[in-house]
Amino acid sequence: MLQHPLEVDNAKGSARLLCLSLTHSKMVTGEVFDVSELQALLSAPRHSNRPGDPLKTPVLLYPPTPHDTGLLRAAPTLDRNVLEVPGQLRLIVLDGTWRKSRKMLYLNPLLQGLPRLSLRDTPAAYHPIRKAHRPDQLSTLEATCAALAQLENNGAPFKPLLTAFDGFVAQQLGYRR
């Protein structure tokens, strides 16, 4: 997970909860990433303590951006065969507002060069504590759970996390009152 620096202290952000809940997740904060450090993150072995492990294929969770044509280089096509073995994938998630995540993508050509995973049948967002311009604009946690459920063809393992997130949202709404 690549988190925009302005999201770190955001009390209503879902990325920290997500990172704490997913065993093999890692969060790195920045807007512009050093190319060699980012490449190392993208190509790290599956298990950092097992040298020689096969590499995971990095895939960026990001929707198609037709309005960015000309600003961003075209993302390579995602090989559908890669999706058949989700354990071989490294899902890269940008955490920030839409504007901040688009800027992160723009400022990091290495991210632009990753194939993109788009969500299918996106559920309506339930995150009333943040601003969304469309019903399919999900929080980082919601989008990541939807992506993992889509990749694994099974949403059941992520229901407890979404339930915990509902509690988090309710708690945040309680602070507003």
Secondary structure, DSSP 8 states (H G I E B T S, - for coil): -EE-GGGTT-TT-SHHHHHHHSTT---EE-SS--HHHHHHHHT-BSSTTSTT--B-EEEEE----GGGBTTB-------TTGGG-GGGEEEEEEES-HHHHHHHHHH-HHHHTS-EE--SS------TTS--SSTT---HHHHHHHHHHHHHT--GGGHHHHHHHHHHHHHHHHHH-
